[in-house]
Amino acid sequence: MNIIICPGIHDPAFTQSFISGWLDISNDSIAQNQANILVFPGKDFSSLSALHILQFLRVSVAHRRYRLTGSLKSPIIFISFSAGVVGAIGAAHLWQLLGGRVKAFIAIDGWGVPLQGNFPIHRMSHDYFTHWSSCLLGSGQNNFYAEPAVDHLSIWRSPQIVQGCWVDSSIEISPPKGRLTATEFLLMLLKRYEAN
């Protein structure tokens, strides 16, 4: 499974904390299969650029860097955060235009970013207001919001301790369908896409 992580504009240590926050908890097939994780090394405002992310992906596939397997046909899951959601959604569409396959798109706190696509989309938010207002701009089924609310960076830096609600937006935005951590929600999605 190829996972592309598109961080926002923040300390890179937060991204490493995010990755270890869900990989350390996962003692199952995702960790055992050692998912191919590629982190876009965006600096400053390049996280907002679909073209920078796409170029990074194309170079990585061409040189098979960072254990990214396959070619354009290998399915990719995008996990993006904050400003990185802007660049990642554009890169996902460009990847498809080039013949690539996007298996899923997970936007974490992509407030104010319209999300549409012919691939599954999931939103994760640091509070209910962000969840509700972001869903107006597009979301798929199976979304998550922190409850109680946390600050914006906490959901990225420490997903394993952020409690919240799993919501199936195809039915209704509230009440919540179930309670779990942000890491548990993310692992649930990744297992689902690993199996399909």
Backbone as CSV, one residue per row, in Angstrom:
resi,resn,N_x,N_y,N_z,CA_x,CA_y,CA_z,C_x,C_y,C_z
1,MET,0.857,-1.175,0.000,0.000,0.000,0.000,0.901,1.236,0.000
2,ASN,0.655,2.144,-0.919,1.414,3.388,-1.020,0.638,4.521,-0.360
3,ILE,1.254,5.146,0.637,0.624,6.240,1.370,1.475,7.485,1.168
4,ILE,0.851,8.544,0.681,1.529,9.808,0.464,1.071,10.780,1.538
5,ILE,2.011,11.285,2.339,1.690,12.216,3.415,2.051,13.621,2.955
6,CYS,1.077,14.514,3.000,1.285,15.915,2.612,1.039,16.796,3.831
7,PRO,2.112,17.137,4.562,1.963,17.955,5.770,1.592,19.395,5.443
8,GLY,1.279,20.129,6.486,1.019,21.559,6.353,2.303,22.338,6.555
9,ILE,2.147,23.576,6.989,3.297,24.450,7.234,3.521,24.477,8.745
10,HIS,4.402,23.616,9.199,4.650,23.473,10.638,5.982,22.775,10.834
11,ASP,6.373,22.578,12.061,7.607,21.882,12.401,7.554,20.451,11.859
12,PRO,8.559,20.015,11.073,8.562,18.646,10.534,8.504,17.567,11.616
13,ALA,8.919,17.882,12.839,8.850,16.902,13.923,7.400,16.498,14.204
14,PHE,6.450,17.386,13.940,5.042,17.048,14.154,4.597,15.953,13.185
15,THR,5.111,15.994,11.965,4.754,14.968,10.983,5.326,13.620,11.397
16,GLN,6.556,13.613,11.873,7.134,12.355,12.346,6.356,11.822,13.539
17,SER,5.918,12.709,14.408,5.099,12.310,15.552,3.771,11.723,15.082
18,PHE,3.179,12.321,14.050,1.927,11.808,13.482,2.118,10.390,12.961
19,ILE,3.162,10.185,12.185,3.401,8.867,11.590,3.647,7.827,12.676
20,SER,4.514,8.134,13.620,4.787,7.159,14.678,3.573,6.974,15.575
21,GLY,2.728,7.993,15.690,1.516,7.904,16.509,0.543,6.847,16.033
22,TRP,0.491,6.595,14.723,-0.403,5.533,14.263,0.323,4.264,13.880
23,LEU,1.583,4.328,13.501,2.305,3.098,13.197,2.677,2.335,14.464
24,ASP,3.043,3.046,15.532,3.416,2.372,16.769,2.247,1.615,17.383
25,ILE,1.049,2.114,17.199,-0.132,1.468,17.762,-0.554,0.277,16.926
26,SER,-0.249,0.314,15.645,-0.670,-0.730,14.726,0.265,-1.931,14.812
27,ASN,-0.211,-3.004,15.442,0.557,-4.250,15.498,0.017,-5.248,14.485
28,ASP,-0.689,-4.771,13.520,-1.347,-5.668,12.585,-0.715,-5.589,11.208
29,SER,-1.488,-5.884,10.208,-0.973,-6.039,8.858,-0.363,-4.768,8.279
30,ILE,-0.837,-3.602,8.660,-0.276,-2.374,8.084,1.189,-2.251,8.476
31,ALA,1.480,-2.453,9.750,2.870,-2.369,10.192,3.679,-3.558,9.673
32,GLN,3.082,-4.753,9.686,3.802,-5.941,9.247,4.138,-5.880,7.761
33,ASN,3.234,-5.353,6.967,3.481,-5.218,5.531,4.344,-4.010,5.225
34,GLN,4.652,-3.233,6.237,5.462,-2.035,6.070,4.958,-1.204,4.892
35,ALA,3.860,-0.580,5.108,3.272,0.276,4.077,4.333,1.224,3.537
36,ASN,4.278,1.455,2.256,5.208,2.385,1.618,4.737,3.799,1.900
37,ILE,5.428,4.469,2.794,5.048,5.816,3.212,6.022,6.813,2.611
38,LEU,5.475,7.756,1.886,6.268,8.794,1.241,5.807,10.130,1.803
39,VAL,6.720,10.893,2.379,6.376,12.173,2.990,6.862,13.306,2.090
40,PHE,5.940,14.137,1.645,6.315,15.298,0.845,7.091,16.262,1.735
41,PRO,8.318,16.611,1.346,9.152,17.460,2.204,8.903,18.943,1.970
42,GLY,7.647,19.327,1.977,7.288,20.715,1.706,7.890,21.673,2.713
43,LYS,8.348,22.777,2.199,8.875,23.827,3.056,8.109,25.092,2.729
44,ASP,7.812,25.837,3.729,7.087,27.089,3.548,5.781,26.833,2.802
45,PHE,5.606,27.489,1.673,4.321,27.430,0.994,4.253,26.387,-0.115
46,SER,5.289,25.558,-0.299,5.219,24.528,-1.335,4.171,23.474,-1.017
47,SER,3.744,23.367,0.248,2.670,22.432,0.616,1.354,22.792,-0.059
48,LEU,1.228,24.059,-0.441,0.010,24.515,-1.118,0.021,24.205,-2.614
49,SER,1.143,23.746,-3.135,1.328,23.593,-4.574,1.119,22.163,-5.055
50,ALA,0.052,21.963,-5.816,-0.211,20.653,-6.415,0.922,20.260,-7.352
51,LEU,1.480,21.229,-8.066,2.555,20.929,-9.014,3.828,20.455,-8.304
52,HIS,4.153,21.058,-7.159,5.326,20.607,-6.400,5.128,19.173,-5.891
53,ILE,3.939,18.885,-5.385,3.651,17.537,-4.879,3.681,16.533,-6.024
54,LEU,3.064,16.886,-7.147,3.053,15.981,-8.306,4.480,15.719,-8.793
55,GLN,5.296,16.745,-8.886,6.686,16.573,-9.315,7.411,15.630,-8.364
56,PHE,7.197,15.805,-7.074,7.812,14.939,-6.073,7.383,13.490,-6.277
57,LEU,6.106,13.259,-6.534,5.613,11.901,-6.769,6.219,11.297,-8.029
58,ARG,6.258,12.070,-9.083,6.788,11.560,-10.351,8.266,11.202,-10.224
59,VAL,9.035,12.033,-9.550,10.450,11.728,-9.348,10.594,10.487,-8.476
60,SER,9.780,10.378,-7.449,9.851,9.231,-6.540,9.501,7.935,-7.249
61,VAL,8.492,7.964,-8.127,8.120,6.769,-8.878,9.220,6.427,-9.875
62,ALA,9.740,7.423,-10.577,10.769,7.181,-11.583,12.028,6.572,-10.962
63,HIS,12.398,7.039,-9.786,13.611,6.544,-9.141,13.335,5.502,-8.070
64,ARG,12.064,5.191,-7.859,11.643,4.230,-6.833,12.285,4.541,-5.478
65,ARG,12.289,5.823,-5.174,12.823,6.273,-3.899,11.809,6.000,-2.804
66,TYR,12.285,5.921,-1.606,11.432,5.766,-0.418,10.527,4.550,-0.503
67,ARG,10.946,3.517,-1.209,10.205,2.257,-1.304,8.843,2.413,-1.952
68,LEU,8.593,3.472,-2.693,7.325,3.608,-3.412,7.330,2.563,-4.509
69,THR,6.359,1.675,-4.475,6.360,0.549,-5.408,5.488,0.818,-6.606
70,GLY,5.849,0.179,-7.689,5.011,0.202,-8.875,5.195,1.438,-9.718
71,SER,4.146,1.758,-10.426,4.169,2.867,-11.366,2.953,3.732,-11.122
72,LEU,2.561,4.463,-12.144,1.357,5.288,-12.034,0.136,4.455,-11.680
73,LYS,0.140,3.193,-12.080,-1.024,2.338,-11.844,-1.130,1.860,-10.395
74,SER,-0.045,1.981,-9.629,-0.105,1.580,-8.223,-1.025,2.530,-7.472
75,PRO,-2.005,1.988,-6.757,-2.933,2.874,-6.041,-2.243,3.630,-4.908
76,ILE,-2.647,4.878,-4.752,-2.070,5.764,-3.736,-3.181,6.246,-2.803
77,ILE,-2.855,6.299,-1.520,-3.722,6.926,-0.531,-3.042,8.216,-0.103
78,PHE,-3.744,9.326,-0.244,-3.225,10.621,0.216,-3.714,10.865,1.635
79,ILE,-2.803,11.242,2.522,-3.154,11.729,3.858,-2.555,13.124,3.948
80,SER,-3.411,14.124,4.120,-2.931,15.506,4.101,-3.436,16.255,5.325
81,PHE,-2.698,17.313,5.669,-3.033,18.083,6.862,-2.977,19.576,6.576
82,SER,-3.975,20.300,7.029,-3.995,21.757,7.037,-3.719,22.316,5.647
83,ALA,-2.695,23.154,5.505,-2.371,23.742,4.201,-2.013,22.671,3.178
84,GLY,-1.513,21.530,3.641,-1.174,20.433,2.742,-2.372,19.863,2.017
85,VAL,-3.576,20.048,2.570,-4.796,19.572,1.913,-4.986,20.304,0.586
86,VAL,-4.645,21.579,0.553,-4.806,22.386,-0.663,-3.986,21.789,-1.799
87,GLY,-2.694,21.582,-1.554,-1.834,21.025,-2.589,-2.156,19.582,-2.906
88,ALA,-2.493,18.807,-1.887,-2.724,17.367,-2.076,-3.956,17.080,-2.924
89,ILE,-5.041,17.825,-2.739,-6.245,17.538,-3.537,-5.981,17.850,-5.003
90,GLY,-5.248,18.920,-5.264,-4.879,19.226,-6.642,-3.957,18.163,-7.218
91,ALA,-2.986,17.706,-6.425,-2.059,16.665,-6.874,-2.787,15.356,-7.141
92,ALA,-3.786,15.036,-6.316,-4.562,13.812,-6.527,-5.264,13.843,-7.881
93,HIS,-5.857,14.978,-8.207,-6.535,15.105,-9.506,-5.534,15.053,-10.652
94,LEU,-4.390,15.712,-10.510,-3.364,15.679,-11.555,-2.800,14.269,-11.726
95,TRP,-2.615,13.557,-10.616,-2.123,12.175,-10.658,-3.073,11.316,-11.496
96,GLN,-4.363,11.503,-11.284,-5.352,10.754,-12.066,-5.303,11.145,-13.541
97,LEU,-5.153,12.429,-13.827,-5.075,12.867,-15.226,-3.897,12.234,-15.954
98,LEU,-2.832,11.937,-15.221,-1.664,11.287,-15.814,-1.823,9.771,-15.914
99,GLY,-2.953,9.261,-15.433,-3.207,7.825,-15.492,-3.012,7.097,-14.183
100,GLY,-2.693,7.830,-13.115,-2.503,7.219,-11.812,-3.832,6.925,-11.135
101,ARG,-3.761,6.116,-10.094,-4.971,5.738,-9.359,-4.892,6.238,-7.924
102,VAL,-5.928,6.974,-7.511,-6.043,7.435,-6.127,-7.043,6.524,-5.434
103,LYS,-6.559,5.768,-4.464,-7.419,4.816,-3.757,-8.300,5.520,-2.733
104,ALA,-7.766,6.556,-2.088,-8.531,7.323,-1.098,-7.804,8.628,-0.802
105,PHE,-8.566,9.588,-0.294,-8.022,10.895,0.080,-8.516,11.206,1.489
106,ILE,-7.574,11.394,2.418,-7.916,11.697,3.808,-7.399,13.095,4.122
107,ALA,-8.329,13.997,4.421,-7.991,15.393,4.720,-8.129,15.616,6.219
108,ILE,-7.041,15.996,6.855,-7.053,16.266,8.292,-6.998,17.776,8.486
109,ASP,-8.054,18.316,9.050,-8.193,19.755,9.303,-7.950,20.603,8.046
110,GLY,-8.577,20.205,6.979,-8.511,20.986,5.740,-9.655,21.978,5.684
111,TRP,-9.758,22.810,6.706,-10.887,23.731,6.828,-10.898,24.709,5.662
112,GLY,-12.053,24.865,5.061,-12.231,25.820,3.975,-11.778,25.312,2.615
113,VAL,-11.307,24.060,2.541,-10.832,23.512,1.270,-11.943,22.666,0.647
114,PRO,-12.430,23.054,-0.538,-13.432,22.229,-1.217,-12.813,20.891,-1.634
115,LEU,-13.509,19.810,-1.344,-13.014,18.478,-1.699,-14.044,17.752,-2.546
116,GLN,-13.679,17.482,-3.773,-14.504,16.709,-4.688,-13.567,15.785,-5.447
117,GLY,-14.066,14.655,-5.877,-13.253,13.742,-6.662,-13.987,12.455,-6.927
118,ASN,-13.468,11.688,-7.862,-14.070,10.390,-8.157,-13.288,9.289,-7.439
119,PHE,-12.893,9.602,-6.217,-12.236,8.671,-5.309,-12.803,8.933,-3.916
120,PRO,-12.710,7.960,-3.018,-13.255,8.152,-1.667,-12.535,9.283,-0.932
121,ILE,-13.324,10.132,-0.265,-12.796,11.274,0.489,-13.270,11.158,1.934
122,HIS,-12.358,11.406,2.861,-12.674,11.389,4.293,-12.084,12.641,4.923
123,ARG,-12.839,13.224,5.851,-12.354,14.388,6.592,-12.169,14.017,8.056
124,MET,-11.099,14.552,8.636,-10.863,14.451,10.070,-10.656,15.878,10.570
125,SER,-11.342,16.247,11.650,-11.311,17.634,12.123,-11.013,17.703,13.611
126,HIS,-10.421,18.825,14.025,-10.027,18.984,15.430,-11.186,19.412,16.323
127,ASP,-12.334,19.781,15.734,-13.516,20.110,16.531,-14.773,19.978,15.666
128,TYR,-15.925,20.055,16.315,-17.176,19.855,15.595,-17.446,20.964,14.589
129,PHE,-17.151,22.224,14.945,-17.413,23.324,14.017,-16.631,23.141,12.719
130,THR,-15.361,22.798,12.837,-14.538,22.583,11.643,-15.102,21.436,10.817
131,HIS,-15.533,20.379,11.473,-16.140,19.233,10.788,-17.391,19.667,10.027
132,TRP,-18.290,20.287,10.734,-19.577,20.675,10.145,-19.390,21.648,8.988
133,SER,-18.599,22.701,9.205,-18.440,23.718,8.168,-17.621,23.204,6.986
134,SER,-16.688,22.302,7.222,-15.902,21.736,6.121,-16.732,20.780,5.276
135,CYS,-17.609,20.036,5.912,-18.443,19.087,5.164,-19.340,19.797,4.156
136,LEU,-19.631,21.068,4.391,-20.417,21.828,3.422,-19.681,21.985,2.096
137,LEU,-18.348,21.848,2.139,-17.512,21.996,0.944,-17.111,20.651,0.342
138,GLY,-17.758,19.603,0.790,-17.503,18.278,0.244,-16.839,17.364,1.242
139,SER,-17.411,16.195,1.350,-16.832,15.126,2.168,-17.445,13.827,1.680
140,GLY,-16.821,12.767,2.024,-17.377,11.464,1.691,-18.036,10.870,2.911
141,GLN,-18.178,9.585,2.872,-18.707,8.891,4.029,-17.571,8.650,5.004
142,ASN,-17.910,8.362,6.220,-16.944,8.030,7.258,-15.941,9.153,7.502
143,ASN,-16.342,10.050,8.369,-15.521,11.185,8.769,-15.329,11.145,10.283
144,PHE,-14.487,12.041,10.794,-14.134,12.043,12.209,-13.982,13.480,12.694
145,TYR,-14.426,13.733,13.928,-14.109,15.008,14.575,-13.775,14.768,16.040
146,ALA,-12.852,15.578,16.563,-12.411,15.442,17.952,-13.507,15.920,18.891
147,GLU,-13.732,15.148,19.946,-14.699,15.496,20.984,-14.191,14.917,22.296
148,PRO,-13.714,15.706,23.217,-13.745,17.162,23.207,-12.779,17.737,22.176
149,ALA,-13.048,18.985,21.819,-12.227,19.667,20.822,-10.781,19.779,21.308
150,VAL,-9.856,19.753,20.347,-8.436,19.949,20.646,-7.938,21.090,19.761
151,ASP,-6.726,21.569,20.029,-6.189,22.607,19.152,-5.790,21.984,17.813
152,HIS,-5.650,22.840,16.827,-5.404,22.435,15.436,-4.229,21.469,15.285
153,LEU,-3.098,21.755,15.910,-1.913,20.913,15.727,-1.979,19.587,16.478
154,SER,-2.806,19.490,17.494,-2.864,18.262,18.295,-3.333,17.059,17.501
155,ILE,-4.277,17.241,16.599,-4.791,16.108,15.837,-3.719,15.546,14.904
156,TRP,-2.758,16.378,14.518,-1.656,15.931,13.662,-0.482,15.403,14.504
157,ARG,-0.158,16.117,15.544,1.002,15.784,16.367,0.755,14.544,17.231
158,SER,-0.461,14.368,17.737,-0.743,13.280,18.689,-2.086,12.611,18.406
159,PRO,-2.268,12.007,17.237,-3.574,11.421,16.908,-3.975,10.276,17.826
160,GLN,-2.997,9.635,18.452,-3.290,8.486,19.303,-3.983,8.866,20.609
161,ILE,-3.939,10.154,20.979,-4.600,10.554,22.224,-5.829,11.439,21.993
162,VAL,-6.108,11.766,20.738,-7.256,12.620,20.430,-8.506,11.750,20.319
163,GLN,-9.416,11.937,21.263,-10.684,11.207,21.262,-11.690,11.919,20.371
164,GLY,-12.594,11.155,19.795,-13.584,11.809,18.963,-14.682,10.890,18.495
165,CYS,-15.387,11.366,17.497,-16.572,10.682,16.987,-16.403,10.333,15.518
166,TRP,-16.853,9.139,15.199,-16.884,8.658,13.826,-18.279,8.950,13.299
167,VAL,-18.351,9.618,12.155,-19.631,10.040,11.613,-19.753,9.563,10.179
168,ASP,-20.872,8.956,9.861,-21.167,8.585,8.478,-22.022,9.697,7.904
169,SER,-21.394,10.589,7.145,-22.083,11.771,6.644,-23.123,11.468,5.582
170,SER,-23.130,10.252,5.061,-24.161,9.916,4.083,-25.514,9.766,4.767
171,ILE,-25.488,9.537,6.080,-26.736,9.386,6.824,-27.123,10.721,7.445
172,GLU,-26.185,11.283,8.217,-26.407,12.566,8.874,-25.100,13.035,9.490
173,ILE,-25.013,14.312,9.761,-23.784,14.840,10.344,-23.720,14.537,11.838
174,SER,-24.835,14.526,12.502,-24.857,14.159,13.910,-26.135,13.375,14.166
175,PRO,-26.255,12.560,15.134,-25.304,12.299,16.206,-24.167,11.394,15.749
176,PRO,-23.107,11.340,16.547,-21.968,10.516,16.173,-22.317,9.042,16.124
177,LYS,-21.662,8.341,15.236,-21.890,6.906,15.065,-21.088,6.096,16.065
178,GLY,-19.956,6.598,16.479,-19.140,5.856,17.422,-18.000,6.701,17.940
179,ARG,-17.423,6.309,19.109,-16.297,7.047,19.694,-15.037,6.215,19.572
180,LEU,-13.941,6.900,19.240,-12.648,6.261,19.092,-11.576,7.346,19.025
181,THR,-10.315,6.951,18.951,-9.249,7.948,18.799,-9.057,8.240,17.312
182,ALA,-8.373,9.345,17.037,-8.076,9.690,15.646,-7.231,8.597,14.999
183,THR,-6.305,8.017,15.758,-5.483,6.919,15.236,-6.343,5.712,14.908
184,GLU,-7.253,5.353,15.788,-8.123,4.200,15.525,-8.963,4.420,14.270
185,PHE,-9.457,5.634,14.096,-10.236,5.952,12.903,-9.374,5.827,11.649
186,LEU,-8.168,6.396,11.698,-7.261,6.336,10.555,-6.898,4.893,10.223
187,LEU,-6.581,4.094,11.237,-6.252,2.683,11.000,-7.428,1.925,10.416
188,MET,-8.647,2.249,10.862,-9.839,1.617,10.311,-9.918,1.879,8.805
189,LEU,-9.681,3.132,8.409,-9.719,3.468,6.983,-8.615,2.754,6.214
190,LEU,-7.396,2.777,6.742,-6.277,2.163,6.038,-6.468,0.658,5.883
191,LYS,-6.996,0.003,6.908,-7.269,-1.443,6.802,-8.304,-1.711,5.733
192,ARG,-9.301,-0.863,5.685,-10.352,-1.017,4.667,-9.765,-0.923,3.254
193,TYR,-8.890,0.053,3.035,-8.322,0.228,1.702,-7.199,-0.766,1.404
194,GLU,-6.568,-1.265,2.447,-5.562,-2.324,2.250,-6.236,-3.594,1.751
195,ALA,-7.430,-3.865,2.262,-8.154,-5.086,1.891,-8.753,-4.990,0.488
196,ASN,-9.017,-3.789,0.024,-9.665,-3.628,-1.299,-8.678,-3.222,-2.355
